Amino acid sequence: MNPRTLIAGCLAACLAVSLSGIALASAQAYRLTWRSCGDGLQCAELVVPVDWADPGGPRTSVHVAKLPAMGKSMGPLIVNFGGPATSTAMLRPLSGSDAPPELPVLLAELRSRFDVIAFDPRGLAEPKSGKAVSCDEPAASTSGLIIARTKQDWDAHAAKNAAHQASCRKTVKSAWRGLTSWNVAHDIDALRAALGQDKLLYAGNSYGTVYAQAYLELFPQRVGRMYFDGTADHTQQGLEPWLRNYALTQERHLTRFRDWCARRTDCALHGRDAGKAYDELVARVRRAPLPASAGRTVHEGELNAGASQGMNPAEWPLLATAIRKALDGDAINFLTELAPDQGSASVSGDSLCNDFMPKLPTYEEFQAIEARLREIAPRFGWIEGRFELGRCWGRSGGASWAPHPLRVKDVPPILFAIGELDNNTNYRGQQHVAEQIPSARVLWHGDGHAAWGGNTCLRRHVLAYLTTGTVPEQGTRCPAELIQRVGR
């Protein structure tokens, strides 16, 4: 990604048009052999080209799991729930803590009508499959650039990501060429054909919507119904506008956090302005590191990294407690409960960088971008620039499918759910994607990211759409449900 103008991906788009007929024809040849794989699931491996631009080249496999319908099935519903767990693992909601607690209810509703078919994108698979790829070197923490204080820190972060990328490339071998959502969209079409489905019925959450954007461009004639939940915006052709949407969203979230705390008597900062309390803490740490228990201290980058973790609505209670304790003289919670994540050994980050940041800004170019982000989001939102860049800083080369405006027409109604509290795949970017699809219908709701499973109003409208194609009336809004439970 160039800081001002991204590679538009014209070459990939033109290639997609010229090869779409080949891909559709070849997809008909793919088959699934189902086997029992525990927990009532059936599993299969879909063998596909590493690079659909070279259909006769090396092959790779895509792990697929089926949760059969309870009763008469309307047919297959293909789903991808994004992360952090693999989508096939999420069909086993009792087997791991990564699956959200609301998922069993959602799956039960979907199984009442459909065979639920989950797939894991290239390089990812549930551990039970034996197909999961783990790189020898972990990636740098996504909060590493937030914590960084010197150019040397930035260089160390880059070196760690470069080592991770090199180890992943060695592990996945020829499959490295195919780690893009452009290829995953072709995989979805092969899966559709293997299931005997004439028109795609699909529900995607978070990163699952990136695959869906590619599918809409590549195979509009194969689209039946597609549901987008927590859409990741792959249509911004410049890095800075994309980061600006995140920065503005996060800046507003500080105000939303303040308002939530004012309403909740169980908030650790209730009775005081939580936003001003955070500002006071920032002013203190800029004068000197904050004291913490066990003789430790918290510098500004560590405070920012912890606050970034805590700005997710589900973590607001932890953030409020951390701020109160720090103001009282112990900032330890920013190093414990809100500690930054450790780098993952998964190849998922490589796919993300190939899709969103195939060309990175220089250190100097990003400093200029950050200065402008600080102008529009000076209290908190500017931090998001470092967070997003930190995922990819130090990686280079590999496959690419650069962001570009969405070119879609002549598709049936597409349903988007956008959460007013979504700062994961920010709501501004989600709206930007929906505006580029003439047939899109947006269903706003008052919760955050991936609320489909826990918001009953949302589930009702989505199930109606997936089963009958009926979209909600224009202007329909689902009230918040999940945010009311935060802190309880």
N, C-alpha and C positions, 0 to 999 in steps of 0.2 A: 504494500500500500504506500502510495506517495502521500505526503502530508497534505497536499493541496488537491491533486488530481489523481484518482486511482485509475489503474488500467481498467478500462471499461469491460473487458472480457469479450470484445467483439469477435475475436478469433474463435473463442470457445463457443460463442453463440452461433456464429456462422457454421462451425463444425457440427454443432448440435442439430441444426436444421438439415444439413446434408446427410447426417448419419441417422436421423431419427427413424427413417424408413428401414434401414438396416437393423437398428436395434429392435424395432417392433417385430420384424420378421424373425430375427434370431431368438427373441424372447419366447416365441412359441415352442421352441425346442427344449426348454428347460423344464425339469421335472422335480418333484419333491417325493422323497420316500420317508414317510412318517414312522416314528418308533416311540414307544412309551418311554418317558424320561422322568417319571416321578411326579408327585403332587397333582395327578390328574392331567398332566400335560403330555402332548405329543411334540416331538422335536424332529427337525430335519435340517440338512445342509443344502443350501442353494449354491451350486457351483456356477460361477459367472466369470467373464473376462476381467482381468485386473484393470484393464483400460478399455472402456467401451469404444474408444476411438480406434482400437486395434482388436476387433472381435475375435480374430484368429490367434491372438497372442496368448501369453501365460494366463492361468486361471487362479482364482481365489475362491474362498467360500464365505457365505453369509449364513450365520446361525439364525434359525427361525423356530418359533415355538407356537403351538396352537392350544388354546383353552376352548374346548368344544362347547357349543351352546347347550344350555339346559332346556331340553325340549326341542321344538321345531325351530330350525335355523333359517334366517333370511339370507344366509350366505356369509362369506368371510368379510370381516372388518379388519383392515390392516392398520396397525397402530405403531407409533414410536413415541415413547414418553420422554425422550431426551435423557438427561443424567440426573444424579451422579451414577445411579445403578444402571445396568443394562436393561433394555426394555423387556427381554425375555425373562430376566430375573424378577422383574416387577410383576410378572404373572404368578410368582411364588411369594406373595406378600408376607407370609409368615416366616420366611426363611432368612430374612435379613432386615437390618434396621434402616437401610437406605430407602425402602419403600415408604411413601407417606401413609399415615394411619387411615386416611379416607379411601385408599385405593380398593380395599375389598368390597366396599359398597358400590363403587363405580364399576368394578369388574362384574359384580353380580347383576347389575342393571344391563350392562352390555351383553352378558352371556344369556340374558333372557330373550335376546333377539338374534345374536350373531355368534358365529365362530370367531373368537378373537385371535388374530394372528399378529404376533409381535416379531419384529426382526431387530437384530443388532447390526449396526453399520460396520463396515470393514475394520478389522483389527480389534473389535470389541465382541465379547461373548460372555455369557454367564459362566462362572467357574466350573459348574457341573458339566458343561459341554466339552471341556478339554480343548477348546479352540481359542481361549482367551490369550491375547498377546501381552506380554509384560517386557518392557525394555530394561536393559541392564542398569541404566543410569536414570535416576528420577529427574524430572524437570525442576526448575527453580520454583519457589513459592510464587503464586500469583500476586502476593503482597510484597514481593521482594523489592520492586521499584518504589513502592510507597515508603518502605523503610529506608531505602538507600539515601545516603547523605552526601556522597562524593561521586565523582566520575569513576573512581576505582570500584565503588560499589556497583555501579551500573555495569561496568566491564565484567565483574565477577558474576553478576546475574546472567549476562549474555553468555559467558563461558559455560555456565551450568546448563543453560538451555541448549547450547550447541552440542555439548557432550551427550545430553539426553537424545537429541535428534539423531546424532551419529549412531548411538546404540540402537535406536528404534529402526533406523534404516538397515542396520546390519541384521536385526532380528526378523523383520518382515520381508527382507530380500526384494524380489521383483514386485511384490504387492505394494511397495512404496509408491509406485507410479499412479496408483488408483485412489489415493486418499483425498478425495474431493466429494462434495455433495452432488456434483454433476454426475459422477459415476454411481453414487448411491441412488439417485433418481432413476437411472437405468436399471439398477438392481430391483427397485420397487416395481418397475414395469415388468421385469422378468418374473417377479413373484406374483404379480397380478395375473399374468398369463398362465403361470404354473398352477394357480388356483382355479383357473377356468373362469375368471371374472372379466366380462366384456368392458365394463366401466369401473374405474378405480373408486372404491369406498375407503376413505382414509381419515384417520385422526392423528394429528401430530401435536406434540407439546414441545415448547422450547426449541432445542436443536432439531427436533423432528419437523419443525416448520421450515427450516432451511432446505431440507430435502424436498419438502412440498413446493417451495418456490421454484426450485429447479424443475420439478415434475410439471408444474403448470406451464412453464415455457417450452419444455421438450415435447410433452405429450398432451396438448390441450384436448385433442380429439378423444383421449382415453379417460378424461375426467368425468366421474359421476358426481360424488359428493365428497368434499374435503373440508375438514374442520381444523382451524388453526387456533391453538391455545398458547398464549405467551410467546408471540411471534418474535423471532430474532431477525432484525432488519438487515437483509443482505443486499439492499437496493441503493445504499448511499455510496455514491461514486467517489467521495472524498473522505479521508480519515477524519479530518477535523469536524465536518458537519455531523458525522456519526458519533464522535466523542462529545460534541456539544449537546446532543440529545441526552446522553447519559449524565453529563454534568448538570444540566438544568433539572433533570428528574431527581438527582440526588440532592441538589440544593433545596428543592421543594420538599423532599422527604424529611429534611431536618425540621421544617415547619410542621409537617404531618406528625412526626414523632412528638414534637412539643404539644400539639393539640391532643394526641392520644393520651399523653401523660397527664394533661390537665383534666381529662375526663375520668381517669382511673385512680381511685383512692389507693389501690395497691401498687401504684407506680412509685419507685423509690424517690423520685423527684417531685411527687405530687405536692402542690402548694407553692411551687416556684416555677419560673419559666425554664423549661428543660433546654430550650434552644440557647438562652442566655447563659445557662449553667455550662453548656458545652463551650460556648465562646470564652467564658472565663477560664476554663481549663486550658484552652488553646493559648490564651494570653499568658498564662502561667508557664506552660512548657516552653514557650518561645523565649522566656527569660532564663529558665534553667530547667534541667530534667526534673521530672516529677518523682518524689520519693515513693518507694514501694516497700512492702514488707520483705523480710529476709535480706535486707541490705541492698536491694536492687533499685534500679531507677528506670524510668520510662522517658525516652526522648520523643521528639515531635513525630518522627516517622512511625514509631511504634504506637503512639496515640492515634494517629490517623489510620493506621492499618486496623487497629481494634475497632475504631469507630466505623470503619467501612464494613467490617464483619457485622457489627451490631445494628447497622441501619436497615437490614432486612426486617420487615415488620414482625416476623416470628421471633426475632432476637431483641426486640425493643426492651423487654423487661431486664435482660442482661446488660444492655447498654446503659439504661437508667441507673442500675445498681453500680455499675463500674464508674460512672461519672460522679455519683454521690460519694462513693468511697474515696475516689481520687481527690475530690474537693476537701474531704475530711483528712487527707494526708496519706492515703495508701492507694496507689494506682495499680496494684498488683493484678486486678481483674483484666486489665488490658494485655497482660502477658499470660493469662491463664484461660479464663472463660472465653475471652475474645481473642485468643492467640491466633495469629495467621496460620493458614493451612500449610502443610508440608507438601513439597512437590510430588506429583503423581508419576508413576512409571508407565501409565497408559499412553497409547498412541492417539488418544482423542484430541489432545492439544495440538498435535501435528495437523490433524484434519481441520481443526478450527483455524489455524494459521494459514493453511493452504487456501481456505475459503475466504477469510476475512482480511488477512494481512500478508499477501504474497510478496509485497514489497514494503519494507519498513522505512520510516524516516530515519535520518541520522540523529545523533544525540543533540546536535545544535538545532536541527529543525524542530525536534520535539520540544525543546526548551521554549521556542517561540510559540508553538501551539499551546503549551501549558500556560504561558503568560496570558494568552487571550482567554483561556478557560477560566483563569483566576479573575479576569475582569467580569465575566458573566455569572460566575458561581464562586464568589470569594470565600465564603464561610466553610463550605464542605464539598460542594459538587466537583470542584477541580481535581480532587483526589482520584476520581474515577478514570481520568486519562491515564494515570500511571498504572492503575489496576488492569485496565484493558490491554495496554501496551505490554505489561509485564508477562502476559501469557505467551507472547511471541518474540520478545526481545532476545536477540541472539540466534534465532533460527533463520535459515536461509535455504533457498533452492527447494527442490521437490516439486510436486504437482501444484497446480494453481487453478482456481476458479474464482476470479476476482469479482467483488461486488459491482453491480451495474443496475440501472433502472430496470424494473420488471416489464417484460414485453408479453402481455397476456391479453387475449381477446377471444370472444366466442366460447366461453366456458359457462357451465351452469352456475347457479347461485353458490357462492362460497361463504361459509360462516366463520367469522372471527370473534373470539372472546378476548376482550382487553380489560385488564384490571387497573383500576385507578391507583392502586398501591404497588403496581409492578415496577420495581427498580432493577430486576434481574435482566429481563429483556424489556427495556424501558418502554412505557406506554406511548411515548412520542414516536419512537421508531416503529412500533406496531401499527399505529395509525397511518404512518407514512407508507407502509407496505399495502395496507388495505385500500388506500386511496388510488393505488395504481391498478386495481382489479375492478373493472366496471361492474361486475356482478356481485361484488363483495357486500355482505351485510354484517355490520359490527354490532355485537352485543356487549355493551359495557357492563362492568360489575364493580362492586366496591371493595373487592379483595385484591390480593397481590398475585404473585406468579404461581402458575399451575394450580388454580383454584377449582378446576373442573370437578375433581373428586369430592371436594368438601362443601361446595355451594349448591344447595338443593335446587334453587331456581335455575342456576346455570345447567346443572345436569338435566333438568326437565326439558329445557329448550334444545340442548344439544342432542338428546335422545330423539326428540321429535324430528329434528333435522336429519339425523342419520337414518332414521327408519322411513320417513315419508318425503324428505326433501323440503319440508316446510321451514321457512326462516321466520324468526320473530318479526313482529311489526317494527317498522322504522322507529327508532328512538326508545325501544325497549331497554330497560336497565334492571339488572339484578342487584338487590341491596347486599351490603357486606354481611357475611356470616362468619367467615374464618377469623377476621380481625377482631370480632367481638369476643373470641375465645382466647386471644393472646394474653398470656399472663395468668390464666386460670389453671 
